[in-house]
Structure formats: structure tokens, C-alpha cells
Amino acid sequence: MNIDWIKGLWGAAPMDPYRWVVLDVETTGLNTRKASLIEIAAICIHLDPVTQTLKIDLADSFEIVLKQQTIKTSDKENILLHGIGVQAQKAGVDPATALLQFEEWIGNAPLFAFHAVFDEAMIQKTFKQFLGRKIKNAWIDIEPLVAKCHPEVKAKYMDDWMQFLGIECAVRHQAAADTFATAEIMMQIWPLLRQHASSIEEIEQLEKRLRKLPRH
């Protein structure tokens, strides 16, 4: 049975209520129209249906570098930031193959990211470019959720929230490390977040409402 055909016909399947994917991407720049996707790193958080507790599952993770056909001089400047060298980029996985592997791994899991608009734009753009379609998973931005849980904190950037929550990151601006730090943020806010939304459907609805509200 062709699962992809069914997805395309009927739309996205129901979200996995107990397996949540936290991800981060590395790109050649911050302009989503011009930048190329270099790397996707992701890790799963599992929700225990009985205890309603979260657990980061290091064994359920994903990391892949997409092969870059051309590397511009301006792109090389970003290497100092993300640490993925020219040779590593040239030796990456064929983009279409990498995206199919990522799609299979995420399944129907909701996708969490900090300032998820950027990650979503880059991943969807690359799916469209190489596979002619987009993925239909739900995207949830962690930033408005952490702000909801700590309204007394006037912070917006990930570094500010990490400092407030006491989270350390081995190497900032490298996808795998940033992904784990983002997952830790989710773990930290979960006891408070549960008071507002305890299921993945409620979390998605809450995040959508929060995105529309004016911020400081």
C-alpha cells in the first residue's frame, strides 16, 4: 500500500500523541528565499500516557547533512558558525534521499522548534524543491509556549531563555547541540505548560492562539 499516496489524498494523519520531534536546522544564511538547507538534527521527546511525564529519548534521534552542489564564498563565512566544513557539505547525502529518510523517521509526529517559522520555511522549501511537495506534519513554536509559562520574563531569544532556565549548551549554533537544548527547554516548562494544555492537540491550539497575540 502506498502510504505517501494516501497522505496526499486525505491530508495529514492524526498527530502522534506520545512521540514529539524537536528539531533544528543549519543553513547557508538567514534569508529563507536565498539560503540552502545544510543539516537537519532532531530528537524525540516521549510522553508517558500514564504518568504524563516527558522523557528525552537519545536513542530516537536523527541527524543528516545534505549534499551541497555549490558552496559560495559567503556560505564559507557561515562555516565558522555552524562548523560544517566544505568537505562535509560536499560529502553529504543526496538531498532527495535525505528528505525521504527524515520524512520516514518523523512519521506523524508533531514538529517542535524554537522560532519554528524559520525551520519550517527552510524544510518545506527544500521538500518542494527536491520532492515537489511539502510535509504535512504540525509545526509548533516553543518560544511562545515558554513565554506563556513565564510571563514575568521579558525574553525572546533562545540564549536568554536558556540562561533563565539554567540550561547549558555544549556548542551553540550547531544543530545537534541546539536541538538537545531546545528539548531541555520543553522539559523544563512542561509542568507549567500542562496547566494550560496537556495533550498535543491542546498544545497546538494554544500555540496558534499565542502566535496571534501582540508581544512585548
Secondary structure, DSSP 8 states (H G I E B T S, - for coil): --HHHHHHHH------SSEEEEEEEEES-S-TTT--EEEEEEEEEEE-TTT--EEEEEEEEEEEEB--S---HHHHHHHHHH---HHHHHTSB-HHHHHHHHHHHHTT--EEETTHHHHHHHHHHHHHHHHSS-----EEEHHHHHHHH-TT----SHHHHHHHHT---SSTTSHHHHHHHHHHHHHHHHHHHTTT--SHHHHHHHHHHHHHS---
